[in-house]
Amino acid sequence: MTIGHELLKILNKLYEPSGFVETKFKRYDIAFKTDEAGRPILLFIGKKDENGKIKGERFARRLTFSDDGQIVKDHWDNKGEINNN
């Protein structure tokens, strides 16, 4: 699975710093953790089970900053399947 443009629109917004956001995206349940600036950095996407845990895939965001604090690279890496047994 890859992250498409529509999902990137959600992930490029700022949220509560150092928080955890759960929502729906199309037919998927998504949850993501944010960094101290409120940028999503860890994404879980799939379907929630009866315990509320998402079974699907996990993505981690790589951000590289310049010396003046501007984002130079912004990339999401697929870290594989999550089962939450």
SULJO-V701409 format. One record per helix or strand of 3 or more residues. SS is the DSSP state (A for helix, B for strand). FROM is the first residue (numbers start at 0). LEN is the number of residues. If there is no record, write none. Layout:
ss = {SS/SS}
from = {FROM/FROM}
len = {LEN/LEN}
This chain:
ss = {A/B/B/B/B/B}
from = {4/19/27/38/53/70}
len = {7/6/7/10/12/12}
